[in-house]
Amino acid sequence: MLPKKEFSDVIYNVLTPLDLHEKIAELIALEKNPDVVVTYGHGHLFIGHKKFSNGLSISTDGLGMWEIRGLTLAQDDSYQYTGEIVKTERTETVARAIAAIMISWNESE
């Protein structure tokens, strides 16, 4: 598991999905879990796991609100949105969503 200090750094030092990608990539490297996939492209941060069929897509809308979307693995091995979307102004909520999915993966391994 990741130390609380690293998560607090994510909460207070992140303004954009690119910032979030850089911080989360650092945290994943510290955890040394090669099965966790973190990528960034076109304003979206993707977090997935090679052994599980769920993930998250995190971005911002035109007003700067965070958008957290659930992802699920399709039959063609691509990820699709689940239809669930959470909008928030709080970076803390984003960090908690990331922590929650990572905890669920760790507990399921």
C-alpha atoms as an extended CHARMM CRD file, in Angstrom:
* protein
*
       109  EXT
         1         1  MET       CA              0.0000000000        0.0000000000        0.0000000000  PROA      1               0.0000000000
         2         2  LEU       CA              1.0280000000        3.5640000000       -0.6020000000  PROA      2               0.0000000000
         3         3  PRO       CA              1.9300000000        5.7850000000        2.3550000000  PROA      3               0.0000000000
         4         4  LYS       CA             -0.5290000000        8.4940000000        3.3650000000  PROA      4               0.0000000000
         5         5  LYS       CA              2.0920000000       11.1990000000        2.8030000000  PROA      5               0.0000000000
         6         6  GLU       CA              2.2420000000       10.4220000000       -0.9160000000  PROA      6               0.0000000000
         7         7  PHE       CA             -1.5430000000       10.6090000000       -1.1960000000  PROA      7               0.0000000000
         8         8  SER       CA             -1.5780000000       13.9410000000        0.6510000000  PROA      8               0.0000000000
         9         9  ASP       CA              1.0220000000       15.2490000000       -1.8240000000  PROA      9               0.0000000000
        10        10  VAL       CA             -1.3010000000       14.2300000000       -4.6550000000  PROA      10              0.0000000000
        11        11  ILE       CA             -4.2190000000       16.0280000000       -3.0500000000  PROA      11              0.0000000000
        12        12  TYR       CA             -2.4650000000       19.3430000000       -2.4750000000  PROA      12              0.0000000000
        13        13  ASN       CA             -0.0980000000       19.6030000000       -5.4520000000  PROA      13              0.0000000000
        14        14  VAL       CA             -2.2770000000       18.5680000000       -8.4090000000  PROA      14              0.0000000000
        15        15  LEU       CA             -4.2040000000       20.9270000000      -10.6710000000  PROA      15              0.0000000000
        16        16  THR       CA             -4.5910000000       19.0470000000      -13.9800000000  PROA      16              0.0000000000
        17        17  PRO       CA             -4.9170000000       15.4390000000      -15.1990000000  PROA      17              0.0000000000
        18        18  LEU       CA             -1.3060000000       15.6570000000      -16.4550000000  PROA      18              0.0000000000
        19        19  ASP       CA             -0.1150000000       16.6710000000      -12.9630000000  PROA      19              0.0000000000
        20        20  LEU       CA             -2.1340000000       13.7840000000      -11.5600000000  PROA      20              0.0000000000
        21        21  HSD       CA             -0.5900000000       11.3660000000      -14.0700000000  PROA      21              0.0000000000
        22        22  GLU       CA              2.9220000000       12.3850000000      -13.0770000000  PROA      22              0.0000000000
        23        23  LYS       CA              2.1900000000       11.9910000000       -9.3440000000  PROA      23              0.0000000000
        24        24  ILE       CA              0.3570000000        8.6700000000       -9.7110000000  PROA      24              0.0000000000
        25        25  ALA       CA              3.0940000000        7.2740000000      -11.9670000000  PROA      25              0.0000000000
        26        26  GLU       CA              5.6210000000        8.1290000000       -9.2320000000  PROA      26              0.0000000000
        27        27  LEU       CA              3.4500000000        6.4180000000       -6.6060000000  PROA      27              0.0000000000
        28        28  ILE       CA              3.0090000000        3.2960000000       -8.7280000000  PROA      28              0.0000000000
        29        29  ALA       CA              6.7810000000        3.1290000000       -9.2020000000  PROA      29              0.0000000000
        30        30  LEU       CA              7.2060000000        3.2640000000       -5.4130000000  PROA      30              0.0000000000
        31        31  GLU       CA              4.7200000000        0.4490000000       -4.9760000000  PROA      31              0.0000000000
        32        32  LYS       CA              6.5680000000       -1.6400000000       -7.5850000000  PROA      32              0.0000000000
        33        33  ASN       CA              3.4310000000       -3.3050000000       -8.9450000000  PROA      33              0.0000000000
        34        34  PRO       CA              4.0290000000       -4.0130000000      -12.6610000000  PROA      34              0.0000000000
        35        35  ASP       CA              0.3850000000       -5.0340000000      -13.1780000000  PROA      35              0.0000000000
        36        36  VAL       CA             -0.9860000000       -1.5330000000      -12.5410000000  PROA      36              0.0000000000
        37        37  VAL       CA             -1.2140000000        0.4830000000      -15.7640000000  PROA      37              0.0000000000
        38        38  VAL       CA             -1.2010000000        4.2880000000      -15.6710000000  PROA      38              0.0000000000
        39        39  THR       CA             -1.3320000000        6.2020000000      -18.9550000000  PROA      39              0.0000000000
        40        40  TYR       CA             -2.1740000000        9.7220000000      -20.0450000000  PROA      40              0.0000000000
        41        41  GLY       CA             -3.4560000000       11.0300000000      -23.3410000000  PROA      41              0.0000000000
        42        42  HSD       CA             -5.7490000000       13.7270000000      -24.7120000000  PROA      42              0.0000000000
        43        43  GLY       CA             -6.4540000000       15.1340000000      -21.2540000000  PROA      43              0.0000000000
        44        44  HSD       CA             -7.4280000000       11.8000000000      -19.7160000000  PROA      44              0.0000000000
        45        45  LEU       CA             -5.6290000000        9.8010000000      -17.0590000000  PROA      45              0.0000000000
        46        46  PHE       CA             -6.2790000000        6.0530000000      -17.3010000000  PROA      46              0.0000000000
        47        47  ILE       CA             -5.6840000000        3.6710000000      -14.4090000000  PROA      47              0.0000000000
        48        48  GLY       CA             -6.1410000000       -0.0480000000      -14.9700000000  PROA      48              0.0000000000
        49        49  HSD       CA             -4.8300000000       -3.4100000000      -13.8240000000  PROA      49              0.0000000000
        50        50  LYS       CA             -3.6670000000       -6.2640000000      -16.0400000000  PROA      50              0.0000000000
        51        51  LYS       CA             -5.4520000000       -8.8660000000      -13.8740000000  PROA      51              0.0000000000
        52        52  PHE       CA             -8.7880000000       -7.0900000000      -13.3480000000  PROA      52              0.0000000000
        53        53  SER       CA            -11.5200000000       -5.8820000000      -15.6890000000  PROA      53              0.0000000000
        54        54  ASN       CA            -12.1820000000       -2.5080000000      -14.0700000000  PROA      54              0.0000000000
        55        55  GLY       CA            -10.4070000000        0.8160000000      -14.1080000000  PROA      55              0.0000000000
        56        56  LEU       CA            -10.8030000000        4.5820000000      -13.9400000000  PROA      56              0.0000000000
        57        57  SER       CA            -10.6190000000        7.4300000000      -16.4050000000  PROA      57              0.0000000000
        58        58  ILE       CA             -9.9980000000       10.8370000000      -14.8570000000  PROA      58              0.0000000000
        59        59  SER       CA            -10.2100000000       14.1480000000      -16.6790000000  PROA      59              0.0000000000
        60        60  THR       CA            -11.5530000000       17.6700000000      -16.2590000000  PROA      60              0.0000000000
        61        61  ASP       CA            -14.4230000000       19.3770000000      -18.0160000000  PROA      61              0.0000000000
        62        62  GLY       CA            -14.3280000000       22.8370000000      -19.5830000000  PROA      62              0.0000000000
        63        63  LEU       CA            -14.9480000000       24.4880000000      -16.2190000000  PROA      63              0.0000000000
        64        64  GLY       CA            -12.1470000000       22.6900000000      -14.3950000000  PROA      64              0.0000000000
        65        65  MET       CA            -14.3580000000       20.1590000000      -12.5910000000  PROA      65              0.0000000000
        66        66  TRP       CA            -12.8040000000       16.7220000000      -12.1350000000  PROA      66              0.0000000000
        67        67  GLU       CA            -14.6410000000       13.9200000000      -13.9380000000  PROA      67              0.0000000000
        68        68  ILE       CA            -14.1340000000       10.3830000000      -12.6630000000  PROA      68              0.0000000000
        69        69  ARG       CA            -15.4930000000        7.6470000000      -14.9340000000  PROA      69              0.0000000000
        70        70  GLY       CA            -15.5920000000        3.9440000000      -14.3270000000  PROA      70              0.0000000000
        71        71  LEU       CA            -14.1580000000        1.6510000000      -16.9960000000  PROA      71              0.0000000000
        72        72  THR       CA            -14.8000000000       -1.9810000000      -17.7420000000  PROA      72              0.0000000000
        73        73  LEU       CA            -12.9850000000       -4.3880000000      -20.0210000000  PROA      73              0.0000000000
        74        74  ALA       CA            -14.9070000000       -5.2980000000      -23.1880000000  PROA      74              0.0000000000
        75        75  GLN       CA            -14.7270000000       -8.6230000000      -25.0270000000  PROA      75              0.0000000000
        76        76  ASP       CA            -12.3040000000       -7.1660000000      -27.5840000000  PROA      76              0.0000000000
        77        77  ASP       CA             -9.8290000000       -6.3110000000      -24.7560000000  PROA      77              0.0000000000
        78        78  SER       CA            -10.5500000000       -2.5880000000      -24.9450000000  PROA      78              0.0000000000
        79        79  TYR       CA            -11.9000000000       -0.5130000000      -22.0820000000  PROA      79              0.0000000000
        80        80  GLN       CA            -15.3280000000        1.0910000000      -22.2640000000  PROA      80              0.0000000000
        81        81  TYR       CA            -17.0200000000        3.6060000000      -19.9890000000  PROA      81              0.0000000000
        82        82  THR       CA            -19.4680000000        2.0590000000      -17.5400000000  PROA      82              0.0000000000
        83        83  GLY       CA            -21.7980000000        5.0330000000      -17.7360000000  PROA      83              0.0000000000
        84        84  GLU       CA            -20.9570000000        6.0530000000      -14.1810000000  PROA      84              0.0000000000
        85        85  ILE       CA            -19.5050000000        9.5420000000      -13.8640000000  PROA      85              0.0000000000
        86        86  VAL       CA            -18.6840000000       11.5600000000      -10.7680000000  PROA      86              0.0000000000
        87        87  LYS       CA            -17.9930000000       15.2860000000      -11.0390000000  PROA      87              0.0000000000
        88        88  THR       CA            -16.2220000000       17.0810000000       -8.2290000000  PROA      88              0.0000000000
        89        89  GLU       CA            -14.1940000000       20.1900000000       -7.5020000000  PROA      89              0.0000000000
        90        90  ARG       CA            -12.1910000000       18.3750000000       -4.8370000000  PROA      90              0.0000000000
        91        91  THR       CA             -8.8930000000       16.7400000000       -5.7620000000  PROA      91              0.0000000000
        92        92  GLU       CA             -9.2360000000       14.7900000000       -2.5040000000  PROA      92              0.0000000000
        93        93  THR       CA            -12.2190000000       12.9390000000       -3.9760000000  PROA      93              0.0000000000
        94        94  VAL       CA            -10.1190000000       11.9630000000       -7.0070000000  PROA      94              0.0000000000
        95        95  ALA       CA             -7.2910000000       10.6960000000       -4.7910000000  PROA      95              0.0000000000
        96        96  ARG       CA             -9.7980000000        8.6990000000       -2.7290000000  PROA      96              0.0000000000
        97        97  ALA       CA            -11.2580000000        7.1040000000       -5.8690000000  PROA      97              0.0000000000
        98        98  ILE       CA             -7.7750000000        6.0670000000       -6.9800000000  PROA      98              0.0000000000
        99        99  ALA       CA             -6.9410000000        4.7480000000       -3.5140000000  PROA      99              0.0000000000
       100       100  ALA       CA            -10.2230000000        2.8120000000       -3.3550000000  PROA      100             0.0000000000
       101       101  ILE       CA             -9.6850000000        1.0070000000       -6.6470000000  PROA      101             0.0000000000
       102       102  MET       CA             -6.0610000000        0.2240000000       -5.8050000000  PROA      102             0.0000000000
       103       103  ILE       CA             -7.0710000000       -1.1400000000       -2.3940000000  PROA      103             0.0000000000
       104       104  SER       CA             -9.7240000000       -3.3380000000       -4.0310000000  PROA      104             0.0000000000
       105       105  TRP       CA             -7.1120000000       -4.7050000000       -6.4520000000  PROA      105             0.0000000000
       106       106  ASN       CA             -4.6320000000       -5.3960000000       -3.6420000000  PROA      106             0.0000000000
       107       107  GLU       CA             -7.2670000000       -7.1790000000       -1.5610000000  PROA      107             0.0000000000
       108       108  SER       CA             -8.3850000000       -9.2860000000       -4.5360000000  PROA      108             0.0000000000
       109       109  GLU       CA             -4.9010000000      -10.4820000000       -5.5510000000  PROA      109             0.0000000000
